[in-house]
Amino acid sequence: MVKIISPVTQRQVEAEQIDFEAKAEPWSTYELSDGTTLKVRVILTGVLRIEGEYDQSGNPIYVVSSQTVIQANAPKKIRGTPTGGAMPPTRPSGGGPEVR
């Protein structure tokens, strides 16, 4: 058990760390009005279940930690010189087989 501040009651409460397994982590793909293709992926990094707090349907309240990964592929006409400190362009790594 760990102590956290509840997002519901704003009080310090106990929460249990819950193990999980990713069943799928698909990319969401968006076409922007400037012609850029934006790919977004949310990766769950942790799950806590708050003890004694429930939603309106009686389900336990969960607090999740996640990381958002964004890949942009802009048309050449709007690309510029990389800004200082920016990471070099990369190809998306598969990160392993996609789970379906």
C-alpha positions in Angstrom: 0.0 0.0 0.0 1.1 3.6 -0.7 -0.4 6.9 0.4 -1.6 9.3 -2.3 -3.9 12.3 -2.6 -7.3 11.2 -3.9 -8.3 13.0 -7.1 -11.9 12.6 -5.8 -11.8 13.7 -2.2 -8.4 15.6 -2.2 -7.6 13.7 1.0 -4.6 11.5 1.7 -5.7 7.9 1.1 -4.2 4.4 0.8 -3.9 2.9 -2.7 -2.8 -0.5 -3.8 -0.4 -0.9 -6.8 -2.1 -3.1 -9.4 -0.1 -5.2 -11.8 -1.1 -5.1 -15.4 -0.4 -6.5 -18.8 -0.7 -4.6 -22.1 -3.2 -6.3 -24.4 -2.8 -3.6 -27.1 -1.1 -0.2 -27.4 -2.2 1.0 -30.8 -1.3 4.3 -32.5 -4.0 6.9 -33.1 -3.4 8.6 -36.4 -4.6 12.1 -37.2 -4.4 14.1 -40.4 -3.8 17.8 -39.6 -5.1 20.7 -41.7 -1.5 21.6 -42.6 -0.9 18.2 -44.2 1.0 16.7 -41.2 0.3 13.2 -40.1 0.4 13.0 -36.4 0.6 9.6 -34.6 -0.1 9.4 -30.9 0.2 6.5 -28.5 -0.5 6.4 -24.8 1.6 3.9 -22.8 0.4 2.9 -19.3 3.3 2.9 -16.8 1.5 2.3 -13.5 -1.9 1.7 -11.9 -3.1 2.4 -8.4 -6.5 1.4 -7.0 -7.7 3.7 -4.2 -9.0 1.9 -1.2 -12.6 2.6 -0.2 -13.5 5.0 -3.0 -15.8 4.1 -5.8 -17.4 5.8 -8.9 -21.2 6.3 -9.4 -21.5 2.7 -10.7 -19.7 1.2 -7.7 -16.4 0.6 -9.6 -13.2 1.2 -7.7 -11.4 4.5 -8.5 -8.1 3.9 -10.3 -5.2 6.4 -10.7 -3.0 5.7 -13.7 0.4 6.9 -14.8 1.1 7.1 -18.5 3.5 8.3 -21.1 2.4 9.9 -24.3 4.5 9.2 -27.4 4.0 11.6 -30.4 5.4 11.2 -33.9 4.9 13.9 -36.5 5.5 13.6 -40.3 5.1 17.1 -41.8 5.1 17.9 -45.5 8.5 19.1 -46.7 7.1 22.6 -47.5 6.5 23.4 -43.8 9.6 21.7 -42.4 12.5 23.9 -41.1 15.9 23.6 -39.6 15.9 21.7 -36.3 15.7 23.9 -33.2 18.7 23.7 -30.9 18.5 20.9 -28.4 15.9 19.1 -30.4 16.3 15.3 -30.9 17.3 14.1 -34.4 14.4 12.7 -36.5 13.9 9.0 -36.0 11.9 6.3 -37.6 9.2 4.7 -35.4 10.6 1.6 -33.8 8.2 -1.3 -33.7 9.0 -1.7 -30.0 8.4 -5.4 -30.5 5.4 -7.1 -31.9 2.1 -5.4 -31.8 -0.2 -7.1 -29.4 -3.7 -7.8 -30.7 
